[in-house]
């Protein structure tokens, strides 16, 4: 499924003017099945490469980070508990 960016916003600290994060909205739709996904992912300073800031990181790199976070967040995880009636 190809994911597209619907929205990309930097989170700015108004007091000191620093950028402390980015909010990325992603959308994807499978044309064959009709399945789709909408996601809003926050990329934080700690997610960036060492030494990078939101002013030096390329927006495309930030989107890649958001896509990787989405994949990790939605990956099937082993169930440790079961639902019992």
PyMOL commands that set and color helices and strands:
alter all, ss='L'
color gray80, all
select helices_A, chain A and resi 45-47+59-74
alter helices_A, ss='H'
color red, helices_A
select strands_A, chain A and resi 3-12+19-29+36-44
alter strands_A, ss='S'
color yellow, strands_A
deselect
rebuild
show_as cartoon
